[in-house]
Amino acid sequence: MKHSKPNLNKNITVEELNSWYWYKKDFTEFCRLHKLKTTGKKLELQKRIECFLKTGNAPLDNKNHESKSKNII
């Protein structure tokens, strides 16, 4: 017996999230609703949502913001 696709909301489990096909639009709407960053590729949005579901918080931005200027000697 097949189960029906659950609604994408904050009560969904990570396992359910990863068991179904979602459109990027679904992820973007979820992120917007829960005040998460909405930019990025579909996989980035999915990982952001997974973190939110596990912790209840928005993930921290892991990108390194080092200066790209060259040291002049």
C-alpha positions as CSV (number, residue, x, y, z in Angstrom):
1,M,0.0,0.0,0.0
2,K,1.4,3.4,-1.0
3,H,1.3,6.3,1.4
4,S,0.3,9.7,0.2
5,K,2.8,12.5,0.0
6,P,2.8,14.5,3.2
7,N,2.5,18.2,3.4
8,L,5.8,20.1,3.6
9,N,5.6,21.7,7.0
10,K,7.7,22.0,10.2
11,N,6.2,18.7,11.5
12,I,7.5,16.5,8.7
13,T,10.4,14.2,9.5
14,V,13.8,14.4,7.7
15,E,13.1,10.8,6.5
16,E,9.8,11.9,5.0
17,L,11.4,14.9,3.4
18,N,14.0,12.7,1.7
19,S,11.5,10.0,0.7
20,W,9.5,12.2,-1.7
21,Y,10.2,14.3,-4.7
22,W,9.8,18.0,-4.1
23,Y,9.9,20.9,-6.5
24,K,12.3,23.8,-5.7
25,K,9.2,26.0,-5.5
26,D,8.0,23.8,-2.5
27,F,11.4,24.4,-0.7
28,T,11.3,28.1,-1.5
29,E,7.8,28.5,-0.1
30,F,8.8,26.5,3.1
31,C,11.9,28.7,3.6
32,R,9.9,31.9,3.1
33,L,7.3,30.8,5.5
34,H,9.8,29.9,8.2
35,K,12.1,32.9,7.6
36,L,14.9,30.9,6.1
37,K,17.2,32.0,3.4
38,T,15.4,31.4,0.0
39,T,18.3,31.7,-2.4
40,G,20.5,28.9,-3.7
41,K,20.1,25.6,-5.6
42,K,17.5,23.1,-4.8
43,L,19.9,20.9,-2.9
44,E,21.0,23.8,-0.8
45,L,17.4,24.6,0.1
46,Q,16.8,21.0,1.0
47,K,19.8,20.9,3.3
48,R,18.7,24.2,4.9
49,I,15.3,22.7,5.6
50,E,16.8,19.5,7.0
51,C,18.8,21.5,9.4
52,F,15.7,23.5,10.4
53,L,13.7,20.3,11.0
54,K,16.5,18.8,13.1
55,T,17.3,21.8,15.2
56,G,14.3,24.1,14.9
57,N,16.7,26.9,13.9
58,A,17.9,28.4,10.7
59,P,21.4,27.0,9.8
60,L,24.4,29.3,10.1
61,D,26.0,30.4,7.0
62,N,29.1,28.2,6.6
63,K,30.8,30.2,3.9
64,N,34.1,31.6,4.7
65,H,34.1,35.4,4.2
66,E,37.9,35.9,4.0
67,S,39.2,38.9,2.2
68,K,40.2,38.2,-1.4
69,S,42.7,41.1,-1.5
70,K,46.3,40.2,-2.1
71,N,49.0,41.0,0.5
72,I,51.3,43.6,-1.0
73,I,54.9,43.4,0.3
